[in-house]
Amino acid sequence: MKLGEIRNYIKRREDSSLADVATHFDISQEAAKLAIEYWIKKGKVSAQGAACGSSCGGCGSATESYQWVSDEHTIRWI
């Protein structure tokens, strides 16, 4: 598993949970979390809160989803 592969996976999907990333790459959730946190610190991935749509946080089964931050505002000089 490379950070670039995780970047591409999250970028291709609408949103990805920690379990999605871990399962897809056959890695532990801890390893997936470290990779996702790398991209969050770079400002390329954002956490989207509880996947159930509730903000109560009481059930314990809600998971965060992660989305790629759009590259639309990147300026490229030709």
Distance bins in CASP14 RR format, pairs under 12 A and 6 or more apart:
PFRMAT RR
TARGET T0000
AUTHOR 0000-0000-0000
RMODE 2
METHOD distances of the structure
MODEL  1
1 7 0 0 0 0 0 1 0 0 0 0 0
1 8 0 0 0 0 0 1 0 0 0 0 0
1 9 0 0 0 0 1 0 0 0 0 0 0
1 21 0 0 0 0 1 0 0 0 0 0 0
1 22 0 0 0 0 1 0 0 0 0 0 0
1 24 0 0 0 0 1 0 0 0 0 0 0
1 25 1 0 1 0 0 0 0 0 0 0 0
1 26 0 0 0 0 1 0 0 0 0 0 0
1 27 1 0 1 0 0 0 0 0 0 0 0
1 28 0 0 0 0 0 1 0 0 0 0 0
1 31 1 0 0 1 0 0 0 0 0 0 0
1 32 0 0 0 0 1 0 0 0 0 0 0
1 34 0 0 0 0 0 1 0 0 0 0 0
1 35 1 0 0 1 0 0 0 0 0 0 0
1 36 0 0 0 0 0 1 0 0 0 0 0
1 38 0 0 0 0 0 1 0 0 0 0 0
2 8 0 0 0 0 1 0 0 0 0 0 0
2 9 0 0 0 0 0 1 0 0 0 0 0
2 25 0 0 0 0 1 0 0 0 0 0 0
2 27 0 0 0 0 0 1 0 0 0 0 0
2 31 0 0 0 0 0 1 0 0 0 0 0
2 35 0 0 0 0 1 0 0 0 0 0 0
2 38 0 0 0 0 0 1 0 0 0 0 0
3 9 0 0 0 0 0 1 0 0 0 0 0
3 10 0 0 0 0 0 1 0 0 0 0 0
3 21 0 0 0 0 0 1 0 0 0 0 0
3 25 0 0 0 0 0 1 0 0 0 0 0
3 27 0 0 0 0 0 1 0 0 0 0 0
3 31 0 0 0 0 0 1 0 0 0 0 0
3 32 0 0 0 0 0 1 0 0 0 0 0
3 34 0 0 0 0 1 0 0 0 0 0 0
3 35 1 0 1 0 0 0 0 0 0 0 0
3 36 0 0 0 0 1 0 0 0 0 0 0
3 37 0 0 0 0 0 1 0 0 0 0 0
3 38 1 0 1 0 0 0 0 0 0 0 0
3 39 1 0 0 1 0 0 0 0 0 0 0
3 41 0 0 0 0 0 1 0 0 0 0 0
3 42 0 0 0 0 1 0 0 0 0 0 0
3 44 0 0 0 0 0 1 0 0 0 0 0
3 45 0 0 0 0 0 1 0 0 0 0 0
4 10 0 0 0 0 1 0 0 0 0 0 0
4 11 0 0 0 0 1 0 0 0 0 0 0
4 12 0 0 0 0 0 1 0 0 0 0 0
4 25 0 0 0 0 0 1 0 0 0 0 0
4 35 0 0 0 0 1 0 0 0 0 0 0
4 36 0 0 0 0 0 1 0 0 0 0 0
4 38 0 0 0 0 1 0 0 0 0 0 0
4 39 0 0 0 0 1 0 0 0 0 0 0
4 42 0 0 0 0 0 1 0 0 0 0 0
4 44 0 0 0 0 0 1 0 0 0 0 0
4 45 0 0 0 0 0 1 0 0 0 0 0
4 68 0 0 0 0 0 1 0 0 0 0 0
5 11 0 0 0 0 0 1 0 0 0 0 0
5 12 0 0 0 0 0 1 0 0 0 0 0
5 21 0 0 0 0 0 1 0 0 0 0 0
5 24 0 0 0 0 1 0 0 0 0 0 0
5 25 1 0 0 1 0 0 0 0 0 0 0
5 26 0 0 0 0 0 1 0 0 0 0 0
5 27 0 0 0 0 0 1 0 0 0 0 0
5 32 0 0 0 0 0 1 0 0 0 0 0
5 35 0 0 0 0 1 0 0 0 0 0 0
5 39 0 0 0 0 0 1 0 0 0 0 0
6 12 0 0 0 0 0 1 0 0 0 0 0
6 13 0 0 0 0 0 1 0 0 0 0 0
6 16 0 0 0 0 1 0 0 0 0 0 0
6 18 0 0 0 0 0 1 0 0 0 0 0
6 20 0 0 0 0 0 1 0 0 0 0 0
6 21 1 0 0 1 0 0 0 0 0 0 0
6 22 0 0 0 0 0 1 0 0 0 0 0
6 24 0 0 0 0 1 0 0 0 0 0 0
6 25 1 0 0 1 0 0 0 0 0 0 0
6 27 0 0 0 0 1 0 0 0 0 0 0
6 31 0 0 0 0 1 0 0 0 0 0 0
6 32 1 0 0 1 0 0 0 0 0 0 0
6 33 0 0 0 0 0 1 0 0 0 0 0
6 34 0 0 0 0 1 0 0 0 0 0 0
6 35 1 0 1 0 0 0 0 0 0 0 0
6 36 1 0 0 1 0 0 0 0 0 0 0
6 37 0 0 0 0 0 1 0 0 0 0 0
6 38 0 0 0 0 1 0 0 0 0 0 0
6 39 1 0 0 1 0 0 0 0 0 0 0
6 40 0 0 0 0 0 1 0 0 0 0 0
6 42 0 0 0 0 0 1 0 0 0 0 0
6 44 0 0 0 0 0 1 0 0 0 0 0
6 45 0 0 0 0 1 0 0 0 0 0 0
6 66 0 0 0 0 1 0 0 0 0 0 0
6 68 0 0 0 0 0 1 0 0 0 0 0
7 13 0 0 0 0 0 1 0 0 0 0 0
7 16 0 0 0 0 0 1 0 0 0 0 0
7 21 0 0 0 0 0 1 0 0 0 0 0
7 25 0 0 0 0 0 1 0 0 0 0 0
7 35 0 0 0 0 1 0 0 0 0 0 0
7 36 0 0 0 0 1 0 0 0 0 0 0
7 38 0 0 0 0 1 0 0 0 0 0 0
7 39 1 0 0 1 0 0 0 0 0 0 0
7 40 0 0 0 0 0 1 0 0 0 0 0
7 42 0 0 0 0 1 0 0 0 0 0 0
7 43 0 0 0 0 0 1 0 0 0 0 0
7 44 1 0 0 1 0 0 0 0 0 0 0
7 45 0 0 0 0 1 0 0 0 0 0 0
7 66 0 0 0 0 0 1 0 0 0 0 0
7 68 1 0 0 1 0 0 0 0 0 0 0
7 69 0 0 0 0 0 1 0 0 0 0 0
7 71 0 0 0 0 0 1 0 0 0 0 0
8 16 0 0 0 0 0 1 0 0 0 0 0
8 21 0 0 0 0 0 1 0 0 0 0 0
8 24 0 0 0 0 0 1 0 0 0 0 0
8 25 0 0 0 0 0 1 0 0 0 0 0
8 35 0 0 0 0 0 1 0 0 0 0 0
8 39 0 0 0 0 0 1 0 0 0 0 0
8 44 0 0 0 0 0 1 0 0 0 0 0
8 68 0 0 0 0 1 0 0 0 0 0 0
9 15 0 0 0 0 0 1 0 0 0 0 0
9 16 1 0 0 1 0 0 0 0 0 0 0
9 17 0 0 0 0 0 1 0 0 0 0 0
9 20 0 0 0 0 1 0 0 0 0 0 0
9 21 1 0 0 1 0 0 0 0 0 0 0
9 22 0 0 0 0 0 1 0 0 0 0 0
9 23 0 0 0 0 0 1 0 0 0 0 0
9 24 1 0 0 1 0 0 0 0 0 0 0
9 25 1 0 0 1 0 0 0 0 0 0 0
9 27 0 0 0 0 0 1 0 0 0 0 0
9 32 0 0 0 0 0 1 0 0 0 0 0
9 35 0 0 0 0 1 0 0 0 0 0 0
9 36 0 0 0 0 0 1 0 0 0 0 0
9 39 0 0 0 0 0 1 0 0 0 0 0
9 45 0 0 0 0 0 1 0 0 0 0 0
9 66 0 0 0 0 0 1 0 0 0 0 0
9 68 0 0 0 0 1 0 0 0 0 0 0
10 16 1 0 1 0 0 0 0 0 0 0 0
10 17 0 0 0 0 0 1 0 0 0 0 0
10 18 0 0 0 0 0 1 0 0 0 0 0
10 20 0 0 0 0 1 0 0 0 0 0 0
10 21 1 0 0 1 0 0 0 0 0 0 0
10 24 0 0 0 0 0 1 0 0 0 0 0
10 25 0 0 0 0 0 1 0 0 0 0 0
10 32 0 0 0 0 0 1 0 0 0 0 0
10 35 0 0 0 0 1 0 0 0 0 0 0
10 36 1 0 0 1 0 0 0 0 0 0 0
10 38 0 0 0 0 0 1 0 0 0 0 0
10 39 1 0 0 1 0 0 0 0 0 0 0
10 40 0 0 0 0 0 1 0 0 0 0 0
10 44 0 0 0 0 1 0 0 0 0 0 0
10 45 1 0 0 1 0 0 0 0 0 0 0
10 46 0 0 0 0 0 1 0 0 0 0 0
10 47 0 0 0 0 0 1 0 0 0 0 0
10 48 0 0 0 0 0 1 0 0 0 0 0
10 65 0 0 0 0 1 0 0 0 0 0 0
10 66 1 0 1 0 0 0 0 0 0 0 0
10 67 1 0 0 1 0 0 0 0 0 0 0
10 68 1 0 1 0 0 0 0 0 0 0 0
10 69 0 0 0 0 0 1 0 0 0 0 0
11 39 0 0 0 0 1 0 0 0 0 0 0
11 44 0 0 0 0 1 0 0 0 0 0 0
11 45 0 0 0 0 1 0 0 0 0 0 0
11 66 0 0 0 0 0 1 0 0 0 0 0
11 67 0 0 0 0 1 0 0 0 0 0 0
11 68 1 0 1 0 0 0 0 0 0 0 0
11 69 0 0 0 0 1 0 0 0 0 0 0
11 70 0 0 0 0 1 0 0 0 0 0 0
11 71 0 0 0 0 1 0 0 0 0 0 0
12 20 0 0 0 0 0 1 0 0 0 0 0
12 21 0 0 0 0 0 1 0 0 0 0 0
12 24 0 0 0 0 0 1 0 0 0 0 0
12 67 0 0 0 0 0 1 0 0 0 0 0
12 68 0 0 0 0 1 0 0 0 0 0 0
13 20 1 0 0 1 0 0 0 0 0 0 0
13 21 0 0 0 0 1 0 0 0 0 0 0
13 24 0 0 0 0 1 0 0 0 0 0 0
13 45 0 0 0 0 0 1 0 0 0 0 0
13 65 0 0 0 0 1 0 0 0 0 0 0
13 66 0 0 0 0 1 0 0 0 0 0 0
13 67 0 0 0 0 1 0 0 0 0 0 0
13 68 0 0 0 0 1 0 0 0 0 0 0
14 20 0 0 0 0 0 1 0 0 0 0 0
14 48 0 0 0 0 0 1 0 0 0 0 0
14 51 0 0 0 0 0 1 0 0 0 0 0
14 65 0 0 0 0 1 0 0 0 0 0 0
14 66 0 0 0 0 0 1 0 0 0 0 0
14 67 1 0 0 1 0 0 0 0 0 0 0
14 68 0 0 0 0 1 0 0 0 0 0 0
15 21 0 0 0 0 0 1 0 0 0 0 0
15 36 0 0 0 0 0 1 0 0 0 0 0
15 45 0 0 0 0 0 1 0 0 0 0 0
15 46 0 0 0 0 1 0 0 0 0 0 0
15 47 0 0 0 0 0 1 0 0 0 0 0
15 48 1 0 0 1 0 0 0 0 0 0 0
15 49 0 0 0 0 0 1 0 0 0 0 0
15 51 1 0 0 1 0 0 0 0 0 0 0
15 63 0 0 0 0 0 1 0 0 0 0 0
15 64 0 0 0 0 1 0 0 0 0 0 0
15 65 1 1 0 0 0 0 0 0 0 0 0
15 66 1 0 0 1 0 0 0 0 0 0 0
15 67 1 0 1 0 0 0 0 0 0 0 0
15 68 0 0 0 0 1 0 0 0 0 0 0
16 22 0 0 0 0 0 1 0 0 0 0 0
16 23 0 0 0 0 0 1 0 0 0 0 0
16 24 0 0 0 0 1 0 0 0 0 0 0
16 25 0 0 0 0 0 1 0 0 0 0 0
16 32 0 0 0 0 1 0 0 0 0 0 0
16 35 0 0 0 0 0 1 0 0 0 0 0
16 36 0 0 0 0 1 0 0 0 0 0 0
16 39 0 0 0 0 0 1 0 0 0 0 0
16 45 0 0 0 0 1 0 0 0 0 0 0
16 46 0 0 0 0 0 1 0 0 0 0 0
16 47 0 0 0 0 0 1 0 0 0 0 0
16 48 0 0 0 0 1 0 0 0 0 0 0
16 51 0 0 0 0 0 1 0 0 0 0 0
16 63 0 0 0 0 0 1 0 0 0 0 0
16 64 0 0 0 0 1 0 0 0 0 0 0
16 65 1 0 0 1 0 0 0 0 0 0 0
16 66 1 0 1 0 0 0 0 0 0 0 0
16 67 1 0 0 1 0 0 0 0 0 0 0
16 68 0 0 0 0 1 0 0 0 0 0 0
17 23 0 0 0 0 1 0 0 0 0 0 0
17 24 0 0 0 0 0 1 0 0 0 0 0
17 29 0 0 0 0 1 0 0 0 0 0 0
17 32 0 0 0 0 1 0 0 0 0 0 0
17 33 0 0 0 0 0 1 0 0 0 0 0
17 36 0 0 0 0 0 1 0 0 0 0 0
17 47 0 0 0 0 0 1 0 0 0 0 0
17 48 0 0 0 0 1 0 0 0 0 0 0
17 49 0 0 0 0 0 1 0 0 0 0 0
17 50 0 0 0 0 0 1 0 0 0 0 0
17 51 1 0 0 1 0 0 0 0 0 0 0
17 52 0 0 0 0 0 1 0 0 0 0 0
17 61 0 0 0 0 0 1 0 0 0 0 0
17 62 0 0 0 0 0 1 0 0 0 0 0
17 63 1 0 1 0 0 0 0 0 0 0 0
17 64 1 0 0 1 0 0 0 0 0 0 0
17 65 1 0 1 0 0 0 0 0 0 0 0
17 66 1 0 0 1 0 0 0 0 0 0 0
17 67 0 0 0 0 0 1 0 0 0 0 0
18 24 0 0 0 0 0 1 0 0 0 0 0
18 25 0 0 0 0 0 1 0 0 0 0 0
18 27 0 0 0 0 0 1 0 0 0 0 0
18 28 0 0 0 0 0 1 0 0 0 0 0
18 29 1 0 1 0 0 0 0 0 0 0 0
18 30 0 0 0 0 1 0 0 0 0 0 0
18 31 0 0 0 0 0 1 0 0 0 0 0
18 32 1 0 1 0 0 0 0 0 0 0 0
18 33 1 0 1 0 0 0 0 0 0 0 0
18 34 0 0 0 0 0 1 0 0 0 0 0
18 35 0 0 0 0 0 1 0 0 0 0 0
18 36 1 0 0 1 0 0 0 0 0 0 0
18 37 0 0 0 0 0 1 0 0 0 0 0
18 40 0 0 0 0 0 1 0 0 0 0 0
18 45 0 0 0 0 0 1 0 0 0 0 0
18 47 0 0 0 0 1 0 0 0 0 0 0
18 48 0 0 0 0 0 1 0 0 0 0 0
18 49 0 0 0 0 0 1 0 0 0 0 0
18 51 0 0 0 0 0 1 0 0 0 0 0
18 62 0 0 0 0 0 1 0 0 0 0 0
18 63 1 0 0 1 0 0 0 0 0 0 0
18 64 1 0 0 1 0 0 0 0 0 0 0
18 65 0 0 0 0 1 0 0 0 0 0 0
18 66 1 0 0 1 0 0 0 0 0 0 0
19 25 0 0 0 0 0 1 0 0 0 0 0
19 27 0 0 0 0 0 1 0 0 0 0 0
19 28 0 0 0 0 0 1 0 0 0 0 0
19 29 1 0 0 1 0 0 0 0 0 0 0
19 32 0 0 0 0 1 0 0 0 0 0 0
19 33 0 0 0 0 0 1 0 0 0 0 0
19 36 0 0 0 0 0 1 0 0 0 0 0
19 51 0 0 0 0 0 1 0 0 0 0 0
19 61 0 0 0 0 0 1 0 0 0 0 0
19 63 1 0 0 1 0 0 0 0 0 0 0
19 64 0 0 0 0 0 1 0 0 0 0 0
19 65 0 0 0 0 0 1 0 0 0 0 0
19 66 0 0 0 0 0 1 0 0 0 0 0
20 27 0 0 0 0 0 1 0 0 0 0 0
20 29 0 0 0 0 0 1 0 0 0 0 0
20 32 0 0 0 0 1 0 0 0 0 0 0
20 36 0 0 0 0 0 1 0 0 0 0 0
20 51 0 0 0 0 0 1 0 0 0 0 0
20 63 0 0 0 0 1 0 0 0 0 0 0
20 64 0 0 0 0 0 1 0 0 0 0 0
20 65 0 0 0 0 1 0 0 0 0 0 0
20 66 0 0 0 0 1 0 0 0 0 0 0
20 67 0 0 0 0 0 1 0 0 0 0 0
21 27 1 0 0 1 0 0 0 0 0 0 0
21 28 0 0 0 0 0 1 0 0 0 0 0
21 29 0 0 0 0 1 0 0 0 0 0 0
21 30 0 0 0 0 0 1 0 0 0 0 0
21 31 0 0 0 0 1 0 0 0 0 0 0
21 32 1 0 1 0 0 0 0 0 0 0 0
21 33 0 0 0 0 1 0 0 0 0 0 0
21 34 0 0 0 0 0 1 0 0 0 0 0
21 35 1 0 0 1 0 0 0 0 0 0 0
21 36 1 0 0 1 0 0 0 0 0 0 0
21 37 0 0 0 0 0 1 0 0 0 0 0
21 39 0 0 0 0 0 1 0 0 0 0 0
21 45 0 0 0 0 0 1 0 0 0 0 0
21 63 0 0 0 0 0 1 0 0 0 0 0
21 64 0 0 0 0 0 1 0 0 0 0 0
21 65 0 0 0 0 0 1 0 0 0 0 0
21 66 1 0 0 1 0 0 0 0 0 0 0
22 28 1 0 0 1 0 0 0 0 0 0 0
22 29 1 0 1 0 0 0 0 0 0 0 0
22 30 0 0 0 0 1 0 0 0 0 0 0
22 31 1 0 0 1 0 0 0 0 0 0 0
22 32 1 0 1 0 0 0 0 0 0 0 0
22 33 0 0 0 0 1 0 0 0 0 0 0
22 34 0 0 0 0 0 1 0 0 0 0 0
22 35 0 0 0 0 1 0 0 0 0 0 0
22 36 0 0 0 0 1 0 0 0 0 0 0
22 63 0 0 0 0 0 1 0 0 0 0 0
22 66 0 0 0 0 0 1 0 0 0 0 0
23 29 0 0 0 0 1 0 0 0 0 0 0
23 32 0 0 0 0 1 0 0 0 0 0 0
24 32 0 0 0 0 1 0 0 0 0 0 0
24 35 0 0 0 0 0 1 0 0 0 0 0
25 31 0 0 0 0 1 0 0 0 0 0 0
25 32 1 0 0 1 0 0 0 0 0 0 0
25 35 0 0 0 0 1 0 0 0 0 0 0
25 36 0 0 0 0 0 1 0 0 0 0 0
26 32 0 0 0 0 0 1 0 0 0 0 0
27 33 0 0 0 0 1 0 0 0 0 0 0
27 34 0 0 0 0 1 0 0 0 0 0 0
27 35 0 0 0 0 1 0 0 0 0 0 0
27 36 0 0 0 0 0 1 0 0 0 0 0
28 34 0 0 0 0 1 0 0 0 0 0 0
28 35 0 0 0 0 0 1 0 0 0 0 0
29 35 0 0 0 0 0 1 0 0 0 0 0
29 36 0 0 0 0 0 1 0 0 0 0 0
29 63 0 0 0 0 0 1 0 0 0 0 0
29 64 0 0 0 0 0 1 0 0 0 0 0
30 36 0 0 0 0 0 1 0 0 0 0 0
30 37 0 0 0 0 0 1 0 0 0 0 0
31 37 0 0 0 0 0 1 0 0 0 0 0
31 38 0 0 0 0 0 1 0 0 0 0 0
32 38 0 0 0 0 0 1 0 0 0 0 0
32 39 0 0 0 0 0 1 0 0 0 0 0
32 45 0 0 0 0 0 1 0 0 0 0 0
32 63 0 0 0 0 0 1 0 0 0 0 0
32 64 0 0 0 0 0 1 0 0 0 0 0
32 66 0 0 0 0 1 0 0 0 0 0 0
33 39 0 0 0 0 0 1 0 0 0 0 0
33 40 0 0 0 0 1 0 0 0 0 0 0
33 45 0 0 0 0 0 1 0 0 0 0 0
33 47 0 0 0 0 0 1 0 0 0 0 0
33 63 0 0 0 0 0 1 0 0 0 0 0
33 64 0 0 0 0 0 1 0 0 0 0 0
33 66 0 0 0 0 0 1 0 0 0 0 0
34 40 0 0 0 0 0 1 0 0 0 0 0
34 41 0 0 0 0 0 1 0 0 0 0 0
35 41 0 0 0 0 0 1 0 0 0 0 0
35 42 0 0 0 0 0 1 0 0 0 0 0
35 44 0 0 0 0 0 1 0 0 0 0 0
35 45 0 0 0 0 1 0 0 0 0 0 0
35 66 0 0 0 0 0 1 0 0 0 0 0
36 42 0 0 0 0 0 1 0 0 0 0 0
36 43 0 0 0 0 0 1 0 0 0 0 0
36 44 0 0 0 0 0 1 0 0 0 0 0
36 45 1 0 0 1 0 0 0 0 0 0 0
36 46 0 0 0 0 0 1 0 0 0 0 0
36 47 0 0 0 0 1 0 0 0 0 0 0
36 48 0 0 0 0 0 1 0 0 0 0 0
36 64 0 0 0 0 1 0 0 0 0 0 0
36 65 0 0 0 0 0 1 0 0 0 0 0
36 66 1 0 1 0 0 0 0 0 0 0 0
36 67 0 0 0 0 0 1 0 0 0 0 0
36 68 0 0 0 0 0 1 0 0 0 0 0
37 43 0 0 0 0 0 1 0 0 0 0 0
37 44 0 0 0 0 0 1 0 0 0 0 0
37 45 0 0 0 0 1 0 0 0 0 0 0
37 46 0 0 0 0 0 1 0 0 0 0 0
37 47 0 0 0 0 1 0 0 0 0 0 0
37 64 0 0 0 0 0 1 0 0 0 0 0
37 66 0 0 0 0 1 0 0 0 0 0 0
38 44 0 0 0 0 1 0 0 0 0 0 0
38 45 0 0 0 0 1 0 0 0 0 0 0
38 66 0 0 0 0 0 1 0 0 0 0 0
39 45 1 1 0 0 0 0 0 0 0 0 0
39 46 0 0 0 0 1 0 0 0 0 0 0
39 47 0 0 0 0 0 1 0 0 0 0 0
39 66 0 0 0 0 1 0 0 0 0 0 0
39 67 0 0 0 0 0 1 0 0 0 0 0
39 68 0 0 0 0 1 0 0 0 0 0 0
39 69 0 0 0 0 1 0 0 0 0 0 0
40 46 1 0 0 1 0 0 0 0 0 0 0
40 47 1 0 0 1 0 0 0 0 0 0 0
40 48 0 0 0 0 0 1 0 0 0 0 0
40 64 0 0 0 0 0 1 0 0 0 0 0
40 66 1 0 0 1 0 0 0 0 0 0 0
40 67 0 0 0 0 0 1 0 0 0 0 0
40 68 0 0 0 0 0 1 0 0 0 0 0
40 69 0 0 0 0 1 0 0 0 0 0 0
41 47 0 0 0 0 0 1 0 0 0 0 0
42 68 0 0 0 0 0 1 0 0 0 0 0
42 69 0 0 0 0 1 0 0 0 0 0 0
43 66 0 0 0 0 0 1 0 0 0 0 0
43 67 0 0 0 0 0 1 0 0 0 0 0
43 68 0 0 0 0 1 0 0 0 0 0 0
43 69 1 0 1 0 0 0 0 0 0 0 0
43 70 0 0 0 0 0 1 0 0 0 0 0
43 71 0 0 0 0 0 1 0 0 0 0 0
44 66 0 0 0 0 0 1 0 0 0 0 0
44 67 0 0 0 0 0 1 0 0 0 0 0
44 68 1 0 0 1 0 0 0 0 0 0 0
44 69 1 0 1 0 0 0 0 0 0 0 0
44 70 0 0 0 0 1 0 0 0 0 0 0
44 71 0 0 0 0 1 0 0 0 0 0 0
44 74 0 0 0 0 0 1 0 0 0 0 0
45 64 0 0 0 0 0 1 0 0 0 0 0
45 65 0 0 0 0 0 1 0 0 0 0 0
45 66 1 0 1 0 0 0 0 0 0 0 0
45 67 1 0 0 1 0 0 0 0 0 0 0
45 68 1 0 0 1 0 0 0 0 0 0 0
45 69 1 0 0 1 0 0 0 0 0 0 0
45 70 0 0 0 0 0 1 0 0 0 0 0
46 64 0 0 0 0 1 0 0 0 0 0 0
46 65 0 0 0 0 1 0 0 0 0 0 0
46 66 1 0 0 1 0 0 0 0 0 0 0
46 67 1 0 1 0 0 0 0 0 0 0 0
46 68 0 0 0 0 1 0 0 0 0 0 0
46 69 1 0 1 0 0 0 0 0 0 0 0
46 70 0 0 0 0 0 1 0 0 0 0 0
47 63 0 0 0 0 0 1 0 0 0 0 0
47 64 1 0 1 0 0 0 0 0 0 0 0
47 65 1 0 0 1 0 0 0 0 0 0 0
47 66 1 0 1 0 0 0 0 0 0 0 0
47 67 0 0 0 0 1 0 0 0 0 0 0
47 68 0 0 0 0 0 1 0 0 0 0 0
47 69 0 0 0 0 0 1 0 0 0 0 0
48 62 0 0 0 0 0 1 0 0 0 0 0
48 63 0 0 0 0 0 1 0 0 0 0 0
48 64 1 0 0 1 0 0 0 0 0 0 0
48 65 1 0 1 0 0 0 0 0 0 0 0
48 66 1 0 0 1 0 0 0 0 0 0 0
48 67 1 0 1 0 0 0 0 0 0 0 0
48 68 0 0 0 0 0 1 0 0 0 0 0
48 69 0 0 0 0 0 1 0 0 0 0 0
49 55 0 0 0 0 1 0 0 0 0 0 0
49 57 0 0 0 0 1 0 0 0 0 0 0
49 62 1 0 0 1 0 0 0 0 0 0 0
49 63 0 0 0 0 1 0 0 0 0 0 0
49 64 1 0 1 0 0 0 0 0 0 0 0
49 65 1 0 0 1 0 0 0 0 0 0 0
49 66 0 0 0 0 1 0 0 0 0 0 0
49 67 0 0 0 0 0 1 0 0 0 0 0
50 56 0 0 0 0 1 0 0 0 0 0 0
50 57 1 0 0 1 0 0 0 0 0 0 0
50 58 0 0 0 0 1 0 0 0 0 0 0
50 59 0 0 0 0 1 0 0 0 0 0 0
50 60 0 0 0 0 1 0 0 0 0 0 0
50 61 0 0 0 0 1 0 0 0 0 0 0
50 62 1 1 0 0 0 0 0 0 0 0 0
50 63 1 0 0 1 0 0 0 0 0 0 0
50 64 1 0 0 1 0 0 0 0 0 0 0
50 65 0 0 0 0 1 0 0 0 0 0 0
51 57 0 0 0 0 0 1 0 0 0 0 0
51 59 0 0 0 0 0 1 0 0 0 0 0
51 60 0 0 0 0 0 1 0 0 0 0 0
51 61 0 0 0 0 1 0 0 0 0 0 0
51 62 1 0 1 0 0 0 0 0 0 0 0
51 63 1 0 1 0 0 0 0 0 0 0 0
51 64 1 0 0 1 0 0 0 0 0 0 0
51 65 1 0 1 0 0 0 0 0 0 0 0
51 66 0 0 0 0 0 1 0 0 0 0 0
51 67 0 0 0 0 0 1 0 0 0 0 0
52 58 0 0 0 0 1 0 0 0 0 0 0
52 59 1 0 0 1 0 0 0 0 0 0 0
52 60 0 0 0 0 1 0 0 0 0 0 0
52 61 1 0 0 1 0 0 0 0 0 0 0
52 62 1 0 1 0 0 0 0 0 0 0 0
52 63 0 0 0 0 1 0 0 0 0 0 0
52 64 0 0 0 0 0 1 0 0 0 0 0
52 65 0 0 0 0 0 1 0 0 0 0 0
53 59 0 0 0 0 0 1 0 0 0 0 0
53 61 0 0 0 0 0 1 0 0 0 0 0
53 62 1 0 0 1 0 0 0 0 0 0 0
53 63 0 0 0 0 0 1 0 0 0 0 0
53 64 0 0 0 0 0 1 0 0 0 0 0
53 65 0 0 0 0 0 1 0 0 0 0 0
54 60 0 0 0 0 0 1 0 0 0 0 0
54 61 0 0 0 0 0 1 0 0 0 0 0
54 62 1 0 0 1 0 0 0 0 0 0 0
54 63 0 0 0 0 0 1 0 0 0 0 0
55 62 0 0 0 0 1 0 0 0 0 0 0
56 62 0 0 0 0 1 0 0 0 0 0 0
57 63 0 0 0 0 0 1 0 0 0 0 0
57 64 0 0 0 0 0 1 0 0 0 0 0
END
